[in-house]
Amino acid sequence: MQQGKVPCGTAVHYGSPSQEASELRLDGARAAVYAYLAAQTEPVTALDVAEATGHVRPTIWNALKHLEERGLAARSYKQLSGHGRTPDLWSVTDPPPLG
């Protein structure tokens, strides 16, 4: 396991907004998702985020889309060999200046 990465399937409480999330005016699931993404060293899937935060996937998707629209999270795609839909991978971006 890489340092700073929480393994998929490990329940960790990300419900308390970090100082940075508070400064970005994020609360609830959005703050939890942002805090989880910020703690990761590599991009993660929405399922990883849902399992780690305890929120259901529709809530996670709404939070991720909100963070993406605000420029706080970025979506990338993992190339898979074989068939099927490639999962979206999510990571934090450098936040825009406050104010």
C-alpha positions in Angstrom: 0.0 0.0 0.0 1.3 3.5 -0.9 1.7 6.0 1.8 -1.2 8.4 2.1 -3.6 6.1 0.2 -6.5 4.6 2.0 -7.2 1.1 0.6 -10.4 0.5 -1.2 -13.0 -1.0 1.1 -11.5 0.5 4.2 -14.2 2.5 6.1 -12.9 5.8 7.1 -15.0 8.7 8.4 -14.6 11.7 6.1 -17.7 13.5 7.4 -15.9 16.3 9.2 -15.0 19.1 6.8 -11.4 19.9 6.7 -10.3 23.5 7.1 -9.6 23.6 3.3 -13.2 22.3 2.6 -14.6 24.9 5.0 -12.7 27.6 3.2 -14.0 26.4 -0.1 -17.5 26.5 1.3 -18.1 22.7 1.0 -20.3 20.9 3.5 -21.9 17.5 3.9 -21.1 14.9 1.3 -19.3 17.4 -0.9 -16.8 18.1 1.9 -16.4 14.4 2.7 -15.7 13.6 -1.0 -13.3 16.5 -1.3 -11.4 15.4 1.9 -11.2 11.8 0.6 -9.9 12.8 -2.8 -7.4 15.2 -1.2 -6.0 12.4 0.9 -5.3 10.1 -2.1 -2.0 9.9 -4.0 -3.6 8.4 -7.1 -7.0 8.9 -8.8 -9.8 6.8 -7.5 -13.2 5.6 -8.8 -16.6 6.8 -7.5 -17.1 3.4 -6.0 -13.9 3.8 -4.0 -15.2 7.2 -2.7 -18.6 5.7 -1.9 -17.0 2.8 0.1 -14.6 5.1 1.9 -17.1 7.8 2.9 -20.2 5.6 3.5 -22.3 7.7 1.1 -24.4 6.1 -1.6 -23.3 6.3 -5.2 -25.9 8.8 -6.4 -24.8 11.2 -3.6 -21.2 10.6 -4.6 -21.9 11.3 -8.2 -23.7 14.5 -7.4 -20.8 15.7 -5.2 -18.2 14.7 -7.8 -20.0 16.6 -10.6 -20.4 19.6 -8.3 -16.6 19.5 -7.5 -15.8 19.1 -11.2 -18.0 22.1 -12.1 -16.2 24.2 -9.5 -12.8 23.2 -10.8 -12.0 21.3 -7.6 -11.9 17.8 -9.0 -10.9 16.3 -12.3 -12.1 13.3 -14.1 -9.8 11.0 -16.1 -10.3 7.6 -17.7 -8.5 4.3 -17.1 -7.6 2.4 -20.2 -8.7 -1.2 -19.9 -8.0 -4.1 -22.1 -11.1 -6.0 -23.1 -14.8 -5.0 -23.1 -16.9 -2.9 -21.0 -17.1 0.7 -19.9 -13.9 2.2 -18.6 -14.4 3.7 -15.1 -14.0 7.4 -14.4 -11.1 8.2 -12.2 -11.3 11.2 -9.9 -8.6 13.4 -8.2 -8.5 16.9 -6.7 -7.2 19.8 -8.7 -5.5 22.9 -7.4 -8.3 25.0 -6.0 -9.0 28.4 -7.5 -8.0 31.4 -5.4 -10.6 32.3 -2.7 -12.4 35.5 -2.8 
